Amino acid sequence: MIDRRRWLGRLGGLGASVALAATGCAELGLPSAYTLSQSDLLALIARQFPRTERVAEIADVTLSSPRLWLLPQDNRLGVGFSLRAEERLTRRSVLGQLGLDTGVRYEPSDASIRLAQVRVQQFQLEGGGSVLPLQGQRVAALVAERLLENLSVYRLRPEHVQLLRVTGLERPALAVTSRGLEIALAAAR
């Protein structure tokens, strides 16, 4: 019997890929799937906020204090933010809430998982006076979608990317479940 370590050393990178496929995920200590919990996802998103975006040169809209919930029935995530809109000329500001739902997708160029198909479900400004007219509020909701669309929330580790290559998959299977975001790195048997 050939010693596996010597064999891998002789074959270099190609040998490692072949051996990885032959030995299987479990033997190497790599799971074929794992789950990012709701709290994991929230922590990943929260570290990217607050974020500010200018709306039509009228106001600056800042999103902060993200909240996250799982929508497994739709294979989507729900995300809510505190919102602050400040009119640029007078510096009057108003607070509000933004709620949206989003899918997730894999971006192979940097092995990241990103928000996709972001849809604003709730955009509410508090108080009677608004710094944004109704048309401006609609624009602000669209800006929020643009700000969050394609936001990178997680990057696969290099060994997971290698596992994808070895198993012949172009991308992991992603599914929002009641446990969190499940990331499958190998085809189900």
C-alpha positions in Angstrom: 0.0 0.0 0.0 1.3 3.4 -1.0 1.6 6.0 1.8 -1.0 8.7 1.0 1.2 11.6 2.1 4.1 10.6 0.0 1.8 10.0 -3.0 0.3 13.5 -2.5 3.8 15.0 -2.2 4.8 13.5 -5.5 1.8 14.5 -7.5 1.6 18.1 -6.2 -1.5 20.1 -6.7 -3.1 17.8 -9.2 -2.6 14.8 -6.9 -4.1 16.7 -4.0 -7.2 17.4 -6.1 -7.6 13.8 -7.2 -6.9 12.5 -3.6 -9.4 15.0 -2.2 -12.1 13.6 -4.5 -11.0 10.0 -3.7 -10.8 10.3 0.0 -14.1 12.2 0.5 -15.0 15.2 2.5 -15.5 13.4 5.9 -12.1 11.8 6.0 -10.4 15.2 5.4 -12.6 16.9 8.1 -14.5 19.0 5.6 -18.2 18.9 5.8 -20.1 18.5 2.5 -22.6 21.1 3.8 -22.7 23.6 6.7 -25.2 26.2 8.0 -24.7 29.9 8.8 -27.2 30.5 11.6 -29.5 33.5 11.8 -27.2 35.1 14.4 -24.1 34.3 12.2 -25.8 36.0 9.2 -26.8 39.0 11.3 -23.3 39.5 12.6 -21.9 39.3 9.1 -24.3 41.9 7.8 -24.1 44.1 10.9 -20.4 44.7 10.6 -21.0 46.5 7.3 -23.3 49.1 8.8 -24.0 52.0 9.2 -24.0 52.9 5.5 -25.0 56.2 3.9 -26.2 56.9 0.4 -27.2 60.2 -1.3 -30.7 60.4 -2.7 -31.0 62.5 -5.8 -28.7 65.3 -4.3 -31.6 66.0 -1.9 -30.9 64.0 1.2 -28.4 61.5 2.7 -30.0 58.3 3.8 -28.2 56.3 6.5 -29.1 52.6 7.2 -28.0 51.2 10.6 -28.9 48.7 13.3 -29.8 45.8 11.0 -32.2 43.0 12.1 -32.5 39.7 10.3 -35.1 37.0 10.1 -35.4 33.8 8.0 -38.0 33.3 5.3 -37.5 29.6 4.5 -40.9 29.3 2.7 -39.6 31.8 0.1 -35.9 30.8 0.3 -35.2 34.4 1.2 -33.9 36.5 4.1 -35.8 39.4 5.7 -33.7 42.3 6.8 -34.8 45.5 8.6 -32.8 48.7 9.3 -33.2 51.9 11.3 -33.1 54.7 8.8 -32.1 58.3 9.1 -32.8 60.8 6.2 -31.1 64.2 6.4 -32.0 67.0 4.0 -28.7 68.4 2.7 -29.6 72.0 2.5 -31.3 72.6 5.8 -29.9 69.6 7.7 -33.4 68.7 8.9 -33.5 65.0 9.6 -36.2 62.4 10.1 -35.9 58.8 11.4 -37.6 55.8 10.0 -37.6 52.1 9.4 -36.8 50.0 6.3 -37.8 46.4 5.8 -36.8 44.3 2.8 -36.5 40.7 1.7 -33.6 39.3 -0.3 -32.4 36.2 -1.9 -28.7 35.1 -1.9 -26.4 34.1 -4.7 -22.9 32.8 -5.1 -20.3 35.0 -6.8 -17.5 32.7 -8.2 -15.0 35.5 -8.9 -14.3 36.0 -5.2 -16.1 33.0 -3.7 -18.6 35.2 -1.9 -22.2 34.9 -1.0 -24.1 38.1 -1.8 -27.6 39.5 -1.4 -29.6 39.3 -4.6 -33.1 40.4 -5.8 -33.5 42.9 -2.9 -37.1 44.1 -2.6 -38.1 46.8 -0.2 -41.3 45.8 1.6 -41.5 48.6 4.1 -40.3 52.2 4.0 -41.6 54.3 6.8 -40.6 57.7 8.1 -41.6 58.7 11.6 -43.3 62.0 12.5 -45.5 64.3 10.5 -42.9 66.3 8.7 -40.8 64.6 6.1 -37.6 65.8 4.7 -38.4 63.9 1.6 -41.6 64.4 -0.5 -43.5 61.3 -1.6 -41.5 61.0 -4.8 -38.3 61.3 -2.8 -39.4 58.5 -0.5 -39.9 56.2 -3.5 -36.4 57.2 -4.8 -35.0 56.5 -1.3 -36.5 53.0 -1.3 -35.0 52.4 -4.7 -31.6 53.7 -3.5 -31.8 51.3 -0.5 -32.4 48.4 -2.9 -29.4 49.5 -5.0 -27.2 50.0 -1.8 -28.0 46.4 -0.7 -28.2 44.6 -4.0 -25.0 42.5 -4.4 -23.8 43.2 -0.9 -21.2 40.5 0.0 -22.1 38.9 3.3 -19.8 35.9 3.5 -16.8 34.4 1.7 -16.1 30.7 1.4 -12.9 29.5 2.8 -10.2 28.4 0.3 -10.6 24.7 1.2 -14.3 24.9 0.5 -13.7 26.4 -2.9 -11.2 23.6 -3.6 -13.8 21.1 -2.5 -16.3 22.6 -5.0 -13.7 22.3 -7.8 -12.9 18.7 -6.9 -16.5 17.7 -6.8 -17.1 19.3 -10.2 -19.6 21.9 -8.9 -19.4 25.4 -10.2 -21.2 26.8 -7.1 -22.5 25.7 -3.8 -26.2 25.0 -3.4 -27.7 27.7 -1.2 -31.0 27.3 0.8 -32.6 29.4 3.5 -34.1 27.1 6.0 -35.5 27.5 9.5 -31.9 26.8 10.8 -30.2 29.4 8.7 -28.4 29.6 5.4 -27.4 26.1 4.3 -24.3 25.9 2.0 -23.9 22.6 0.2 -20.4 22.0 -1.2 -21.0 18.6 -2.7 -23.9 17.1 -4.6 -26.4 15.1 -2.4 -25.9 11.4 -2.6 
